[in-house]
Amino acid sequence: LFASISNAWLSGQWDIHQMSHPLPTTLITLALALKIGLAPLHTWMPEVLQGLDLTTGLILSTWQKLAPFCLLLQVQPANATLLLVLGITSTLVGGWGGLNQTQLRKILAYSSIAHLGWMILVLQFSPSLTLLTLLVYFIMTFSLFISFKISNATNINTLATSWAKAPALTSIIPLILLSLGGLPPLTGFLPKWLILQELTKQDLTPLATVAALSALL
């Protein structure tokens, strides 16, 4: 609200496409980053997701990302560096944060932060690639949350004992998890590969290298 009002005050326009002043564009980018949970504005996300049940968590991880993303795609920030910094920080925080966790919802929250980081990295160069990554992320997250809901698993120990109850489902879950981690030849590898390719085309090879290394975590 503050960003849009200050934009109207500075430019006399309420239209999102008319955002020419750097202050409101930076403000609105940071506000939307907070809404979708990008690092370093991510601290609420793992805690909130941990406190929700799996269905509500699924909505928070997927549906809630659509509106901020529509706005981010329309606002082209004045300084390209802001999105790159937010993106690379998110991939690193998402990678580090997921380590040493036993709660599945927290791992999924950090996975969400990392994936959003990848999307934000490529947002200004290829919006269609961002949408592809978002779609693939939605499909994988949806499958995972539904699988956890059916097997009634909220932490790793429960997941380990679910083999007896639903062997078929339990054998699919590791595949979805590996796909979410971006392991070839699974689906999750495709958007990451394309993003790395796009970043190298834009002469951002060091950034692409850091992002690829963070995905290993």
N, C-alpha and C positions, 0 to 999 in steps of 0.2 A: 504494500500500500504506500509506504513511504517513498519507494523508488518510483512508482508510477505518478504520485503526486508531485514529487520534485521534478520529474521529467516534464509534466504539464506546466509547471511553474517556469522552468528554464526555456522550454521550446514553444510553449503555447499549443502543443498538440497532445491529444490523448492517445493517438494512434501508435501501436507498438512498432510499426515499420518506420516511424519517423524519429526513432531514438538516436539522435546524433551526438548529444552531449555525453562525454565519457563518465561523468559522475553517476547519473541514473542508470546507464547501461551496466556499469560495474556493480552498482547496488542490486539491480534486479538479477544479475547473474549470480551474485552471492546468495541472495534470498532464495532463488530457485535451487541452488546447490544445497542449501540448508534443508529445503523441502524434500529433495530426493535423497539426502544423506550422503553428500560427497565429502570426503576428507578435505580440510581439517574441521568441517562442520558436521561430522558424522556421529559425534559421541552419543546422541540420543538413540540412534538406530538399533544397535545391538541390545541395549537394555530394554527398549520398548518391545522389540520383536520377541525377546526372551519371555516377557510377561504376557504375551498374547497366546491364545490357542491357535492350532495349526491353520484353521480356515481363515481367521482374521489375519493371521500372519501372511497367508497367501495373498490376501487382498492388499495388504500393506506393501508386499514385495512386488506386486505386478500392477494392478489397477491404479494404485496411488501414484505411479510413476508417469502415467500418460499425460495428465494435464501439465505438470511442470516441463515435461519434454517438448510438448507442443509449443510452449512459450519459449523455451531455450532455442528451439529450431528457428523461431521467428526473430528473436533478438540476436543480431550479430554484434558481439561485443566490440567496442572500439579497440581494445588491446587484445591481440590474439594470445598473448602470453598467459593471461589469467586462466583461460580454459585449459591450456597445456599444463600449468602448474596444478590446478585442481585435479586434472586427469591423472597425472603421474603420481601425485600424492595419494590419490584414492587407490590406484593399483598397488602401491607399496603398502599402505595401511591395511587394505583388504587382504593382502598376502600374509603380512606379519600377524594381523589380528586373529586369523583363523588357526594359527599354530597353538597347540597345547589347549585346545578347547574340547570339552566333552559334551557340551550342550549343542544339539543339532541346530536349534534355531539361531544360536549365536554364530555358528559356523556359516549358516545361510545368510545371516545379516552381513558378515564380512565378505562373503562371496558376492553379495549384492553390491557392496561398496566397490569392490574390485572391478566387477563388470561395468558398473556405471563409469568408472574411471576410464576404461577402454573406450566406451561410447563417447565420452566428453573429449578424449584425445583427438578423435577423428571428426568430431561434430562440424568444425568450420571448414574442413577440407572436402568431406563427402557426407552430406546429411543422409543420403540413401543407405550408406554403409552403417551409419548409426542406427537407423531404423531396422536394418537387417539384424544387427547385433541385439537390439532390444527385443525383436520378435523371437529370435533363437533363445535368448535368456528367459523370456516369458514361458516358452514351451517347456524348457528344461526345469525351471523352478516349479511350474504347475505340476509336472509329472512327479517331482520329488516330494512336494508338499502332500499331494494326494497319496503317494506311496506311504509316506510317514503316517498319514491319517489312518489308512487302512491297517497298517501294521501296529498302529498306536504307539509309535516310537517318538520320544522327545530327547533321548540322549543315546550315546554310542553303545552303552551296555545293553539297553533294551533292543537296539538294532542287532546286536550280536546274538541275542537269544530268539530273534524272530524267525530264524530258519525253520524251526519245528512247526510254527504256525502257518507260514506261507512261503514255501521254498521257491516258487516261481518268482514271486514279487521280490524276495530277498536277493535273488540272483540278478534281477534287473537293476536294483538300486545302485550297486557299485558302478554299473555301466553309465547310469545317469550322472553319478558323482564325478566319474572320470571325464564325461563329456562337459560337465559344468567347469571342470578344471582346465578344459581346453586341450585334451589329449588326442592327437591324431590316431586313427582315422575317424574319430567320432565327430558328430555334428558341431560340438562346441569349438572345435579347432578352426572351422571354416571362417567365422567372422574375425578371429584373432589373426589368422594368416593374412586375410585381406587388409586388416587395419595396419599390420606391420608393413605390408607392401605399400600401402598408401603413405605411411609416415616416411618410408625411405624415399618415395618419389618426391616428397616435400622437403628433402634434405634434412630430415630430423632423425638420422640414423642413431645417434647416441640415445635419444629419447626412446626410440623403438627398441633398442637393446635393453635399456633399463626396464621397460614395460614387459618385454619377453622374459627377462630374468625374474621379475616379480611374480610372473604367472607360475613359475616353477614351485614357488612356496605353497 
